[in-house]
Amino acid sequence: MRHSVTPDDLAASVMAVPPLALMDDGQFSDAENGAVLNHLREGGVTTVLYGGNAMAQHWPVAVYGDWLDRLEVLASDDTWLLPSVGPDAGKMMDQAAVLKTRRYPVALLVPMGAPLTHEGMGAALRRFHAECGVQLLVYIKTDGYIPAALLDDLLAEGIVFGVKYAVPRQPGEDDFYLRDIVAAVGAKRVISGFGEPPAIDHMLNQGLAGFTAGCVCIAPRLSMSLLEALKRGDRAEATRLLSPMQPLEDLRSAHGEIRVLHDALALSGLARTGPILPPMSHVDSACREALIRAAGDLLAAEMDDRAVMAEAKA
């Protein structure tokens, strides 16, 4: 696992956000989490975040350090591995005590809910960083969550590393908040946080550095190729690469992003992801057949693409 990173690393790889694989008794599965990380590595993905899809905000603090240690052992030397902290300020300090004795350079700040003030939020983030020295990738999902000026201050103080931006907008709607954030901290510090479909607009029209995604866990080579197309400004190629991912993305939108991805990895045969952490639950049986098709088709497209690339290199 990498112990130091720079802002350029936000653009170096798709930031994969995989589910967490558990055994039937709810214990961490070294074999299955290792299988997911190996599949990502073979597809060229070198940045992995254990966040919402892993239900990281619901990990008991009692196992937080042990699960991170297990993931570090499974990760390759060139993998940037990000844990999550929060969502509440009290839990952040418990996690800071754990991270203080480890070498994770950046952690994702899970969005906090009310009650909070901007002044109090700044104090919480400063207190966390003072305790453990870990910088924060701030996950923003709602307008005005943290003012752009405060993000700028926290960046200058070395507390904020960057922003994962995922405020939903209607097509064509002016994103004033994103514009203010980019003006304050710079586009190279901001990544799209919605997955592959919104990343096309975010990177081509807003100039964001990269994106996080869930479908990348099944199709890492396709997702990396999409990132590379967006860096080149090739909208047509990016749209073509998105096509095999869209059925699974549609199911995630309709039935729940987290649980659909968790079950999709299992149904594709990539990894036995096992039980999902409460308070989430597995997908309903009504969408199971559609999910089997979508996950299987996406994995087939991924392996076909890898075969074409291997043949071209031969």
N, C-alpha and C positions, 0 to 999 in steps of 0.2 A: 504494500500500500504506500502511496506517495504521502510524504509528510510536509511538503511545501508546494504551493501553487501560486500562479500569478493570474491577473485578469484575462490574459490570453487563453487560459485553459477553459474559460467559459465558452469559447468558440471552437475548441479543439475536438470536441466530441459531443454527440447528443448526450444529454444528461438523462440516463435511464432511471426510471422510478419503478422498480420491481415490487411485486408482493413479497411477503415474508412466508417462507415455507415452514410449516410446523408438522411434527409427527402427530399421529392419532391422539396421543395423550397430551397434546398441546406444548410439547417441548420443542426447542429449536432443532431443525433438521440440518445437520452439516452436509449430508449427501445431496439433498435436494436444493438447498440454497447454493451449494457449490455448482450444481448442474446449471442453474440459472446464470451464475456469474461466468461459467465457462462458455455458455452459448453466447452471451454478450461479448465476451473477449474474442471469440472466434469470428464474430461479425464486425469487429473493429471498434467496439464501444469501450472507452477507457474512463468514463465518469459515471458513477452509480450513486444514486441518492436513495436512502431508505427513509421515505416520507409518508405521504398520505396513502399510497397504494399498499404500503407495509403496515398501515395502521399504527405508525410509530408513536403518535400522540397517546396511544392506549397501551404502550408497553409499560408494564410495572417497573418502577424504579429499581426494585429488587433484582431484576434480571437485565437491566439496561446495560451495565458494564459487561456482563458475561456475553450477551448477544453481540455487542460491538466487537468484543475480542474474538469471537468466533468468526465474524464476518471479515475481520482484518486478516486472520489466518487464511481464509479462503480466497481473498483478493490477490491478484497478481501484483508484482512490484510496481508496475506502471499504472495501476488503477488509482484514480482519485475517488475515495470513498467518503460520502457525506452522511453523518447521522442527522437526526432531527432533535430539536429541543423545544420545550414548551408543551402546550400553549400557554399555561399560566406562569406567572413570574416565580412563584414558589417552587414549582417543579423544575424550572430552569436552573435554580440555584442548587437543587439536589443533583441535577445532571451536570452542572458545572463542576461539582466536587468530583464526579466520576471522570469527566473529560480532562481535568487538571492533571491526572496521572497517566494520560494517554497522549497520542501524537496526531490527533485529527486536526487539520489546519482550519477547516471551515465546517460549520453546522447550519442546517436550515432552521430558521425560526418559524415554527408553525403559527399561523395567524391567531392572535389573541382575541378574545371576545370581551364585551363590556362586563364590569365597569373598568374604564381606563380613561386617561387623559394623555395627550401627546407628551406633556412634560413628564408624566409618570412612566410612559412607555420608554422615553429616552433614559430615564433613571434606571429602569429595569435592565435595559440592554447594556448600559455602562457597568452596572453592578455585575452582570454575568461575565462580561469580558475581563473585568478586573480580577475576578476569581480564577478564571481558567486560561485566559489568553486566546481563546478560540474566536475567530471572526465569524460573522453571521451573514448568511444569504437570506435576506428578508423576503418572505412569501407574502405578496400583496394580492388580495382577492376582492377588496371593496374600495370604493372611492374614498379618498381622504384618510385612509388608514394610518399612514405616517406622512406628514407633510414633506414635500420634496426638500425644503430647506433643512429639516431635521436630518433627513437621510444624508444630505451633503455634509452636515456637521459631523455625523457619526462616521462617515467615510473618511473625513479628514483626520478624525481621532483614531483611525485604525480599527474601529469596532465593526463596521459594516463592510463586507467584502463585495456584495452586489445585491441585485434584486431579481427575484423570480416573479414575473408580472402576469397576473391572470384575472384582471377585471373584465367581465364580459361586456361586449358592446354589440349593438345592432350593426349590420352591414352599412358602411358609409358614415357611421356616427363618429363625430370628432372625439378623439381620446385626449382630452386636455390634461388629464392626470398623468398619463404616460408621457406626454410631451414635456410636462414640467419635470418629471423624474429624470428623463433623458438629458434635459438641459442642465439639471443639477449635478448628476453623477456621471454622465457620459454613457453613450449607447453600448460601449464595450463592457460595461458593468451590469447590463440588464439583459435577461433572457426571457423568452416567451414561456409561460407556464401552463399552457393548455394542451400540449400534445402536438402532433404533426399538422393537423388541418389549419389551426390559426397561426401556426408558425410562418406560413407562406406570406401572409399579410404583414405580420410583425417584423419579419426579417427584410422583406423586399420594400415595404412602404415606410416602416418605422426605423429600420436600420439596426434592429436588435442583434446581439452577438450570436445567439443560438437558441436552443429550446430544450425543454424537458418533455418526456413522453412515456407512455405506457406501452403502446403497441411495439415500440422498439425492443421490448423484452422478447417478443416472438420473432420480429423481423429486424434485427440490428443492422444487417448489411444494407437493406433497403432504406432504413431510416438514416443511416450514415450517408448513403448516396443522395438522399433528399437534402440533407444538410449541406453537402458539397454543391449540389445544384443551386441552392439558395445563395450560397456564398458567391457563386458565379453570376447570380442574377438571372438564372434560367427558369422562369416561371413554368414554361411548358413541360420541361423535364420533371420539375418538382411535382406538378399536378399529375403527371403520368405515374410517378413513383407512389403518390398518395393513393391511387386507385385501389390497389389490393388491400389497403388498410381500412378503407372507408366502411365496409360492412361491419367490422368489429367496432370501429368508432361509433357507428350508428347504434349498435347494441349497447355500448357503454353509456351513450347519452340517454337511451330509453330505459335502461334497467339498473343503472348505477355504475359509475366508472370503476370504483374500487373492487366491488365484488365480481363484476364481469371479467375484469382482468385476472383476478385471483383464480377464478374457475377456468378461464380460457387457457392459462398455462397448463393446468392439469388436463383439460380435455384435449389439448393439442398433443399431449404426450411428452412435452418438454421436461416437466417436473411434477412430482406429486406434492402440490402445495398444501394439502391437508386442510385442517379446520381453519376458518378465518376468525380473527380475534373479535370478540364482542366489543362494542354493540353492533357490529356489522353481521350480516348473515349471507349465506350462499344464494345464488340466483334461483329463481323459481323454476320448477320443472317445465313450465310453459315455453321458456325461451332456450331450453337446453339444446334441442336439436339445431336450432339456428346458430347457437354459439359453437357447437361442434363443427358445423360447416365453416363458419367464419374463421375460427381459429385454425382449423385444418387447412383451409385454402390459403390463409396468410402464411403459415409455415411452409407450405408447398411452394408458394411464390418466392419466399426467402431462399429456400434451398435451390430452386431453379436458378435464381440470380447468382448465387454463389458458384454453381456449376458453370454458368456462362463465363463468369469472371475467371475461374480457374482455367477453363479452356482457352480463353483469350491470352492468358499469361504463359500457357504451355508452349 
